[in-house]
Amino acid sequence: MVLSGMPIRPADLDRIRALPLFAGMPPAIFRDATAGAFLQRFPAGTTLLVEGDSVDFLYVLLSGSVELQGSWKEKEATLAVLRPVSTFILAAVMLEAPALMSARTLEASQILMLSGEALRRTARQDAAFGFAVIQELAGCYRGVVRTVKAQKLRAGIERLANYLLAQSARQQNEARIVLPHEKRVLASLLGMTPENLSRAFAQLADYGVRVRGSEISFERMRALERLARPSALIDNHAPAALPRAGKAAFETWASASGEVDAGQPPKAARLGVSPKFP
């Protein structure tokens, strides 16, 4: 597929420069790292890449949302749903390896595509950028560990309860939230069938959870927390709008918020603040 990109506005490059991956990079090195980059607007439902594809670009989501999927035989599963500003398939880019997952837009999205060759060259030449790549990949790895632990150690209703608590922290509202994506995607993200998700929501009514379309309200938040028993060693209740974006920043936020040994989300997370990212 031949892609025709739009000119990159200075404001968009400023957003990329603000990412931890590029923060503090000297202008000359930044120009080299972003050489050959172009901006694309994609409508909802566009397949950006298919698992097994060779990877030529690092994708940076500037607006919209992207679903990362895996498949086996006739089955598909949602692995993650990304919101701006996010990079994805960084590991495949650095390894020059095939993509292990597919990506498609869930809504109209604006995506910056950065040359993989230019990024690898920059990582070899600039130690600070190479270390930033290590940090971002380490943050992604820890996120995968959290997901695997939740899938293997918790029942479906517990995964849903903790997801709702995480969304409450990210949306900074203990009374109600709006589900950020449709329930089909949510069910797959939590490793459940749509039918099991519906049953889990029905069970949560006993804990004060009320469902009206995509709006979820909480009448007994403490009861929901007792069911979920959130753990800082599994869950990350970072607010949605951290001053810095990126997986490494989210993981550093979780560690810096403290109270890990207590097995409960730290007070900083409940208040949507952090000692490291105020």
C-alpha positions in Angstrom: 0.0 0.0 0.0 1.4 3.4 -1.0 0.8 6.1 1.7 0.7 9.7 0.9 1.4 11.8 3.9 0.5 15.4 4.8 3.1 18.0 5.7 4.0 17.9 9.3 3.1 21.1 11.2 5.6 22.5 13.7 2.9 22.1 16.4 2.8 18.4 15.7 6.6 18.0 15.9 6.5 19.9 19.2 4.1 17.3 20.5 6.5 14.5 19.5 9.4 16.4 20.9 7.6 16.5 24.3 7.4 12.7 24.4 9.8 11.1 26.9 11.3 9.2 23.9 12.4 12.5 22.3 12.5 14.9 25.2 15.8 16.8 25.5 17.1 15.6 22.2 19.3 18.2 20.5 17.7 19.7 17.4 20.1 18.2 14.9 19.6 14.7 16.2 15.8 15.3 16.4 15.8 16.3 12.7 17.7 13.1 11.8 15.4 10.9 13.9 12.3 12.4 12.2 13.7 12.4 8.7 11.2 10.8 6.3 8.3 11.2 8.8 4.9 11.9 7.5 1.4 12.5 9.0 -1.7 10.5 8.0 -5.4 10.9 8.8 -7.2 7.5 8.9 -11.0 7.0 9.2 -12.5 4.6 11.8 -12.0 1.0 11.0 -8.8 1.4 9.0 -6.3 -1.5 9.4 -2.9 0.0 9.9 -0.9 -3.2 10.0 -1.5 -6.9 10.2 0.4 -9.3 12.5 3.3 -10.8 10.6 3.8 -7.7 8.4 7.3 -6.3 8.2 7.6 -3.0 10.1 9.0 0.1 8.4 7.6 2.8 10.7 7.1 3.7 14.3 3.5 4.9 14.8 2.7 7.8 17.0 -1.0 8.3 17.8 -1.7 12.0 17.9 -5.6 11.9 18.0 -8.3 9.2 18.0 -7.8 5.7 19.3 -6.2 2.5 18.0 -7.0 -1.1 18.9 -4.1 -3.6 19.0 -5.3 -7.2 18.2 -4.0 -10.7 18.0 -5.5 -13.7 16.2 -5.3 -17.5 16.1 -7.4 -19.6 13.7 -10.9 -18.1 13.8 -10.3 -16.2 17.1 -9.4 -12.6 17.7 -8.5 -10.8 20.9 -8.0 -7.2 21.9 -4.6 -6.8 23.4 -4.7 -3.0 24.1 -6.6 0.2 23.3 -4.3 3.2 22.8 -5.2 6.9 23.3 -3.1 9.9 22.4 -0.2 10.5 22.7 1.1 6.9 22.3 3.7 5.1 20.3 3.3 1.6 19.2 5.2 -1.3 17.7 8.5 0.1 19.1 9.9 -3.3 19.8 9.3 -4.5 16.3 10.9 -1.4 14.9 14.1 -1.7 17.0 14.4 -5.5 16.2 13.5 -5.1 12.5 11.1 -8.0 13.3 7.6 -8.8 12.0 4.7 -7.2 13.9 3.3 -9.6 16.6 -0.1 -7.8 16.5 -2.5 -6.1 14.2 -3.6 -2.5 14.6 -6.8 -0.7 13.5 -8.4 2.6 14.2 -11.5 2.7 16.4 -12.3 6.2 15.4 -10.9 8.8 13.0 -7.3 9.1 14.0 -4.2 11.2 13.2 -1.0 9.2 13.2 2.6 10.3 12.7 4.8 7.7 11.0 8.5 7.8 11.8 11.1 5.9 9.7 12.3 2.8 11.5 15.7 3.0 9.8 16.2 6.6 11.0 15.2 5.7 14.6 17.6 2.7 14.7 20.4 4.9 13.4 19.7 7.5 16.0 19.6 4.9 18.8 23.0 3.7 17.8 24.4 7.3 17.7 22.8 9.0 20.6 23.1 7.3 24.0 20.3 9.4 25.6 17.8 8.4 22.9 18.9 4.7 23.2 18.3 4.8 27.0 14.9 6.5 26.4 14.0 3.5 24.1 15.1 1.1 26.8 12.9 2.9 29.4 9.8 2.9 27.0 10.3 -0.8 26.2 10.7 -1.6 30.0 7.4 0.2 30.7 5.7 -1.8 28.0 7.1 -5.0 29.4 5.8 -4.2 32.9 2.4 -3.4 31.5 2.3 -6.8 29.9 3.3 -8.5 33.2 0.4 -6.6 34.9 -2.0 -7.8 32.2 -0.9 -11.5 32.4 -1.1 -11.4 36.3 -4.7 -10.0 36.1 -5.7 -12.6 33.5 -4.2 -15.6 35.4 -5.0 -14.6 39.0 -8.4 -13.0 38.9 -11.9 -14.1 38.1 -13.8 -12.2 35.3 -15.8 -10.1 37.8 -12.7 -9.1 39.6 -11.0 -8.0 36.4 -14.0 -5.9 35.5 -14.2 -4.4 39.0 -10.6 -3.4 38.9 -11.0 -2.0 35.3 -13.8 0.2 36.6 -11.7 1.4 39.5 -8.8 2.2 37.1 -11.2 4.2 34.9 -12.5 6.1 37.9 -9.0 7.1 38.8 -8.1 8.1 35.3 -11.3 10.1 34.8 -10.9 11.5 38.4 -14.5 10.8 39.3 -15.7 8.4 42.0 -19.4 8.9 41.2 -19.6 8.0 37.5 -17.5 7.2 34.5 -18.0 6.8 30.7 -16.6 3.7 29.2 -14.0 4.8 26.7 -14.8 2.1 24.1 -17.7 -0.2 23.2 -18.5 -3.2 25.4 -17.4 -5.7 22.7 -13.9 -4.3 22.8 -14.0 -4.1 26.6 -15.0 -7.8 26.9 -12.1 -8.9 24.6 -9.7 -6.6 26.5 -10.6 -8.3 29.8 -10.4 -11.8 28.3 -14.2 -12.3 28.5 -17.0 -13.1 26.1 -19.6 -10.4 25.6 -22.1 -12.7 27.4 -19.8 -13.1 30.4 -19.2 -9.4 30.5 -23.0 -8.8 30.7 -23.3 -11.3 33.6 -20.4 -9.7 35.4 -22.0 -6.2 35.1 -25.3 -7.8 36.5 -23.4 -9.2 39.4 -21.8 -5.9 40.2 -25.2 -4.4 40.8 -25.0 -5.9 44.3 -21.9 -3.7 44.8 -23.7 -0.5 43.8 -22.6 -0.4 40.1 -25.4 0.9 37.8 -25.1 0.7 34.0 -26.9 3.0 31.6 -25.4 2.5 28.1 -21.8 3.6 28.2 -22.3 5.5 31.5 -21.4 3.7 34.7 -22.3 5.1 38.1 -21.0 4.0 41.6 -23.3 4.0 44.6 -21.1 1.9 46.9 -17.5 2.6 45.9 -16.0 1.0 49.1 -18.0 -2.2 48.5 -16.6 -2.3 44.9 -13.1 -1.8 46.3 -13.5 -4.7 48.8 -14.6 -7.0 45.9 -11.8 -5.8 43.6 -9.0 -5.7 46.2 -6.8 -3.7 43.8 -3.0 -4.2 44.1 -0.3 -1.8 43.1 1.6 -4.9 41.9 -1.1 -5.6 39.3 -3.0 -2.4 38.8 -1.9 1.0 37.6 -4.3 3.8 38.6 -2.5 6.6 37.0 -4.7 9.5 35.8 -5.3 9.8 32.1 -3.6 13.2 31.7 -0.1 12.8 33.1 2.2 15.7 32.4 4.4 13.2 30.5 3.1 10.5 28.2 4.5 7.0 27.5 4.6 3.6 29.2 7.7 4.4 31.1 6.1 7.5 32.7 3.0 5.5 33.7 5.1 2.8 35.3 7.3 5.3 37.1 4.2 7.1 38.3 2.9 3.8 39.8 6.2 3.1 41.6 6.6 6.7 42.9 3.1 6.8 44.3 4.1 4.4 47.0 2.2 1.9 49.2 3.1 -1.0 47.0 3.4 -3.4 49.8 0.0 -2.6 51.2 -1.7 -4.2 48.2 -4.0 -1.2 47.8 -3.9 1.7 45.3 -2.0 4.6 46.8 -3.8 7.6 48.0 -2.1 9.6 45.3 -3.7 7.5 42.7 -7.2 7.9 44.2 -6.7 11.7 44.1 -5.2 11.7 40.6 -1.9 13.2 41.7 1.6 11.9 42.0 4.7 12.9 44.0 6.9 12.4 40.9 4.6 13.9 38.2 2.7 16.7 40.1 
